Amino acid sequence: MDQKIEKWQKQIGHLIDEILDINERKYVFEKEREIIKNNSKLQDSNIFITYLFKNYAEAQVLAISRVVEDDGRTGSLVALLNDILTNFEEIIKSGKLKQKHIANINKSGLDEMLKEHFKNEQENMQVSWEKINSDKFDLLKATAKLKLFRDKWVAHIDQKRKHVVIDYDELNKIVDFLNAIMQEYYTFLTNSSMASFLTSGIEEDEEVFNFAWSK
């Protein structure tokens, strides 16, 4: 069972890497969109702005698809949740995952008071099969429109396709939803948490927006 748990932990780690990329792309896009909105000289019909927005949407749709969709061969979040559901009785309900976390806490260099605190948290943590299954379908529902956009416009050519409008605020809300789900299952599987989904010090790179690009 330790091998299965370690596989899940490795899989969620790879997914965190994808989520970090998605969030950094979102962060840069929002900074660029703010500049465009605040500059009255820029027109929405500008080809460069159109290119920026179009490529942001397509890149995010493909990245989110990698995180969410399960075709039987991928290490997606839905594939991970399906595996957890399949092994729920043997690993989760039996307490084996909880026992592994408690063993790791005992091996840590924390003082005894903190060890007891974190062990009590583990003892009180309850995640049901129904909850995991519901989260899986919420993910699929939240990203269904993106899948349609990807299949009709980004990844394939569909001669009967109808234009699917992707609202950027709607797209970014999906990213926020993914962050929440990912944080929850990262904590559940590793007994750790992400302080941020942005690389530390990224704000220092904003200087690039504060000087003229063309002279």
N, C-alpha and C positions, 0 to 999 in steps of 0.2 A: 504493500500500500504506500510505503514511503516513495517508491519510484513514481507512482501515479500522482501523488501530491507534488513531488518535485517537478514533474512534467507540467502540471498546472501552473506552478509558480514561474517556471521558465516561460511558458506561453503568455502569461499575463505580463511578464517583463518585456517581451517582444512587442506586445500590444501597447504598452506604455510608451515605447520608443515611437510608435506610429502616432499616438495621441500627442506627444510632444511636438512632432513635426506639424500636425494639423493645427495645434494651438499657436505655434510660432508663425505659421502662414496667416492665420487669422489676425494675429497681433500686427503684423506688417501691413496687411490689407487695411485694417481699421485706421492705422496711422496715415496711409496713403489716401484713403477715402476722406479723412478729416481735412487733409490739405486741399483736396479737390473741392470739397463743399465750401471751404472758407476762402477760396480764390475766385472772385467774380469774373476774372479774365478767362477762366477755363469753361468750356462748353461741354455738356454731356455727350454731344455727338462727335466729339474729338476721337479720332481713330485710336490714339494711344490710350485714352481712358477706356474706350470700348474693349481694347485688347487686354488691358489690365484686369477689368472686371470679369470678362469672359474666361480668361485663363485662371483666375482665382477660383471661380465657380467650378470649372471642369477639374482642376487639380484637387479641390476639396471633395468633390463628389467621388472621384476615383479613390482617394485616400480613405474616405469614410466607408466605401464599399469594401476595401481591403480589411478594415477593422470589423465590419458587421457581417458580411455575407459568408455563408458556409456552403461550399459546393462538394463537400466530402473530402477535399484534399487540403484545405486551407487551415491556418492556425488562427481563425477569426474568433471574435468574442462570442458569437452565436455558437460556433463549434465547441468552444470551451464550456459554455453553459450547458450545451447538450451532453457533453461528457460528464459534467458534474451531476446533471440530472440522472444519467444512466447509472452512476456510481453513488448516488445519494445515500441509499440505505447502508451500503458497506463502509463508506468513508465519512460522510457527514453525520448522518443520524446515529451511527455507532459511536461517534465521538473521537474517531481516529485523527481527524484534522485538528480538533481542539487539543488532543493529547500531545500532538507534535508541537503545536504552538507553546503549550505549557512547558514542555521539555526544553524548548529553545529559551524560554524565559528563565528557567532554572539555571541554564548554562551561561546566561549573560552576566555582565559585570555590574548589573544594577544592584542597589542596596536592597535589603530584605523588604522594606516597606513598599518600594516601587514594584518589586517582584510580586508581592501579594496583591497589590492593586491591579496589575495587569493580568494576573491569573484569575482574579475575581471577575474581571471584564470578560475573559474567555468563558468562564463558567456560565455567565449570564447571557452570552450571545446566542441567539436562536435565529436560524434562517431556515425557512420551510421550503419543501420541494415546490409548493404552489407559488411561493414568492419568486423563486428563481425562474420558474416557467413563465410567470407573468412578466418579469423583466425582459426575458427573451422576446416575447411577443410585442412588448412595448418598443423595443429596439427596432424590430422589423416594421412595425407600424410607423414609427417616427421617420424611418428612412425610405419608406415605400416610394414616395414621390421622387427622391433622388435616384433610386434604381430605375424608374421610368425614364428620367432625364438621361441617365447614363446609357441605357439600352437603346434609346431612340436617337440620341444626338452625339454622345461622346465616344462610346466604344464601338458602335455599329452604325451602318447606314440602313435605315428603314424607309423604303419608298413611300409607305403610307403614313409616315410619322406626322404627328401634329405637334406644333411648337409647345414646349413645356416651359413655362416661365418660372425661374427660380429666384425668389426674393432673397436678397443677401442677409437681411435680418433674420429671416426664417432659417436660412442655412446656418447662421451663427448660433441660433438657439439650439439647433440639432447638435452642434459641437459642444455647447454647454451641457446638454443632456447626456452626451457621451462621456463628458468629464465626470459627471456625478456617478454614472453607472460604473465607470472604470475605477474611480476612487473607492467605491464601495466594495467591488470584488477584489481589488488589489489588497485592501485591508483585510478582507475576509480570508484570502488565500495565503497572505504573507505575514499577517499581524503587523504590518507597517502602513504608513500613509504617505501620500505625496504632499509636500509642502506647497508645491506650485506645479502647474503644467507648462511653465515657461522656464527657459534656461536662465540661471542666475546671471545677473549683470546685463541682460539684454537691453535694458533701458539706455545703457551707455552708447549703444549703436545709433541712437536717434539723431546724433549730430549730423548724420548724412542728410537729414531733411532740413537743416538750418542754413544751408548755403546754396548759392545758385549752381545749377548743373550745367548751364550753358553760358559762355561768355562771348 
